[in-house]
Amino acid sequence: MQKTRLIRLSLGAAFGLLPAFAFAHPGHDESGLLAGFAHPLSGLDHLLAMFAVGLWAAQQRGRARWLLPLTFVGSMVLGGLLGFAGFAMAYLETGIAASVLTLGVLVTVAARPPEVAALAITALFGLAHGIAHGLELPEMSSPVAYALGFTVATLGLHGAGFALARGLSMSNGAIVRVLGLASAGAGIALLSG
């Protein structure tokens, strides 16, 4: 019964995020809220990395289950502020593609490194994604509304990955590892392209 409820929750969260794709085009929202919400959902690199954080968090024990997503979001917001200020990192897109690969591998092997290492990896990737979000602030949009949008979408992706992994691990944890492997493969493709 609980497994069915978790799977339904995961699917509901995933389908609930789908309408944001329609708002990925300019002209729908002058505040920037919907543009910010759509940004993580409209780029495969962001979507896969953020979903993988949720998958990986579900594979952890104790407080790492909630610290990983919160660390990602916190460093992403910091990165967004840096991006709004015009700060750019060298090889930013390469770093984001590497996050998709690395997080996919971590999910595939169900890695449980020391908490400080897991948080450092998560923070670094969150920072890179945040800088990318910040640099792509649409003209005339409120940075606050835009940041709120990409933060809510990211939390939704983390939550969907977490709920799906928890639901699947009760019946077949191997599927979660296959999802990680698919993400790692996508990361390789992004790095090659």
Phi, psi and omega per residue, in radians:
M1 nan -0.822 -3.124
Q2 -1.117 -0.707 3.132
K3 -1.047 -0.784 3.130
T4 -1.078 -0.705 3.130
R5 -1.130 -0.725 3.121
L6 -1.151 -0.708 3.119
I7 -1.143 -0.740 3.100
R8 -1.096 -0.714 3.107
L9 -1.085 -0.759 3.118
S10 -1.083 -0.827 -3.141
L11 -1.145 -0.691 3.100
G12 -1.078 -0.740 3.114
A13 -1.120 -0.761 -3.137
A14 -1.103 -0.810 3.139
F15 -1.203 -0.530 3.100
G16 -1.157 -0.447 3.136
L17 -1.471 -0.299 -3.075
L18 -1.030 -0.672 -3.119
P19 -1.039 -0.376 -3.131
A20 -1.118 -0.443 3.115
F21 -1.057 -0.563 3.134
A22 -1.176 -0.396 -3.105
F23 -1.696 0.167 -3.126
A24 -1.252 -0.188 -3.136
H25 -1.684 2.551 -3.084
P26 -1.144 2.771 3.032
G27 1.745 -0.065 -3.099
H28 -1.592 -0.466 -2.987
D29 -2.639 1.912 -3.114
E30 -1.243 -0.415 -3.103
S31 -1.285 -0.521 -3.095
G32 1.746 -0.147 -3.111
L33 -1.024 -0.883 -3.118
L34 -1.224 -0.605 3.074
A35 -1.107 -0.727 3.091
G36 -1.134 -0.701 3.124
F37 -1.130 -0.697 -3.084
A38 -1.301 -0.475 -3.015
H39 -0.983 -0.898 3.129
P40 -1.166 -0.406 -3.091
L41 -1.515 -0.367 -3.038
S42 -1.672 -0.144 3.078
G43 -1.952 2.119 -3.094
L44 -0.998 -0.643 -3.128
D45 -1.097 -0.796 3.120
H46 -1.170 -0.826 -3.098
L47 -1.005 -0.846 -3.100
L48 -1.156 -0.753 -3.128
A49 -1.112 -0.777 -3.088
M50 -1.224 -0.633 3.062
F51 -1.151 -0.709 -3.140
A52 -1.132 -0.601 3.065
V53 -1.024 -0.743 3.097
G54 -1.129 -0.738 3.092
L55 -1.058 -0.823 -3.086
W56 -1.146 -0.710 3.122
A57 -1.046 -0.671 -3.140
A58 -1.161 -0.413 3.127
Q59 -1.448 -0.141 -3.083
Q60 -1.515 3.052 3.074
R61 -2.057 2.718 3.007
G62 1.081 -2.506 -3.022
R63 -1.234 -0.287 3.088
A64 -1.056 -0.446 3.135
R65 -1.057 -0.629 3.123
W66 -1.790 -0.410 3.141
L67 -1.215 -0.644 -3.127
L68 -1.057 -0.937 3.119
P69 -1.085 -0.715 -3.129
L70 -1.172 -0.617 3.082
T71 -1.143 -0.753 3.111
F72 -1.039 -0.846 -3.103
V73 -1.124 -0.778 3.138
G74 -1.064 -0.790 3.132
S75 -1.269 -0.505 3.076
M76 -1.151 -0.727 3.104
V77 -1.109 -0.750 3.074
L78 -1.036 -0.786 3.087
G79 -1.071 -0.687 3.092
G80 -1.047 -0.746 3.102
L81 -1.087 -0.710 3.088
L82 -1.114 -0.738 3.105
G83 -1.106 -0.723 3.088
F84 -1.024 -0.595 -3.131
A85 -1.411 -0.027 3.101
G86 1.614 0.099 3.117
F87 -1.240 2.259 3.113
A88 -2.194 2.479 3.087
M89 -1.724 2.498 3.007
A90 -1.150 2.465 3.092
Y91 1.037 0.625 -3.102
L92 -1.036 -0.846 -3.120
E93 -1.142 -0.602 3.077
T94 -1.134 -0.716 3.104
G95 -1.114 -0.673 3.119
I96 -1.183 -0.743 3.080
A97 -1.101 -0.673 3.104
A98 -1.126 -0.548 3.103
S99 -1.153 -0.672 3.111
V100 -1.102 -0.806 3.123
L101 -1.104 -0.915 -3.060
T102 -1.103 -0.832 3.125
L103 -1.100 -0.649 3.075
G104 -1.079 -0.746 3.113
V105 -1.137 -0.756 3.136
L106 -1.051 -0.667 3.083
V107 -1.230 -0.731 -3.109
T108 -1.021 -0.728 -3.117
V109 -1.644 0.035 -3.106
A110 0.887 0.848 -3.062
A111 -1.132 2.438 3.041
R112 -2.276 1.233 3.117
P113 -1.207 2.997 3.043
P114 -0.948 2.536 -3.037
E115 -0.934 -0.747 -3.101
V116 -1.091 -0.651 3.116
A117 -1.203 -0.759 3.133
A118 -1.078 -0.722 -3.136
L119 -1.207 -0.648 3.122
A120 -1.127 -0.771 3.104
I121 -1.055 -0.839 -3.110
T122 -1.094 -0.736 -3.135
A123 -1.130 -0.739 -3.138
L124 -1.076 -0.804 -3.139
F125 -1.193 -0.677 3.088
G126 -1.071 -0.704 3.119
L127 -1.068 -0.797 -3.139
A128 -1.088 -0.797 3.130
H129 -1.105 -0.692 3.129
G130 -1.120 -0.739 3.102
I131 -1.050 -0.759 3.110
A132 -1.060 -0.766 3.105
H133 -1.046 -0.828 -3.094
G134 -1.093 -0.679 3.139
L135 -1.185 -0.384 -3.094
E136 -1.775 0.385 3.072
L137 -0.992 2.114 3.132
P138 -1.111 2.554 3.116
E139 -1.021 2.441 3.092
M140 1.250 0.167 3.125
S141 -1.641 2.622 3.046
S142 -1.301 2.158 3.089
P143 -1.030 -0.628 -3.130
V144 -1.140 -0.841 3.139
A145 -1.131 -0.716 3.129
Y146 -1.091 -0.799 3.132
A147 -1.120 -0.696 3.088
L148 -1.065 -0.726 3.127
G149 -1.085 -0.855 -3.108
F150 -1.266 -0.417 3.081
T151 -1.232 -0.796 3.133
V152 -1.108 -0.759 3.127
A153 -1.090 -0.721 -3.140
T154 -1.119 -0.792 3.092
L155 -1.046 -0.658 3.092
G156 -1.118 -0.734 3.120
L157 -1.170 -0.738 3.071
H158 -1.037 -0.821 -3.117
G159 -1.102 -0.699 3.127
A160 -1.142 -0.767 3.103
G161 -1.098 -0.765 3.139
F162 -1.078 -0.885 -3.097
A163 -1.104 -0.725 3.123
L164 -1.117 -0.794 -3.130
A165 -1.111 -0.728 3.123
R166 -1.138 -0.706 3.119
G167 -1.169 -0.726 -3.124
L168 -1.288 -0.583 -3.103
S169 -1.152 -0.402 3.089
M170 -1.264 -0.463 -3.127
S171 -1.929 -0.775 -3.081
N172 -2.752 1.584 -3.139
G173 -1.128 -0.320 -3.140
A174 -1.109 -0.538 3.138
I175 -1.112 -0.654 3.101
V176 -1.077 -0.720 3.126
R177 -1.148 -0.632 3.083
V178 -1.137 -0.691 3.070
L179 -1.074 -0.699 3.069
G180 -1.096 -0.732 3.113
L181 -1.100 -0.693 3.096
A182 -1.108 -0.715 3.105
S183 -1.122 -0.744 3.116
A184 -1.070 -0.725 3.096
G185 -1.076 -0.712 3.090
A186 -1.128 -0.662 3.096
G187 -1.073 -0.720 3.089
I188 -1.086 -0.771 3.127
A189 -1.079 -0.724 3.126
L190 -1.135 -0.682 3.131
L191 -1.232 -0.513 -3.135
S192 -1.383 -0.460 -3.014
G193 -1.466 nan nan
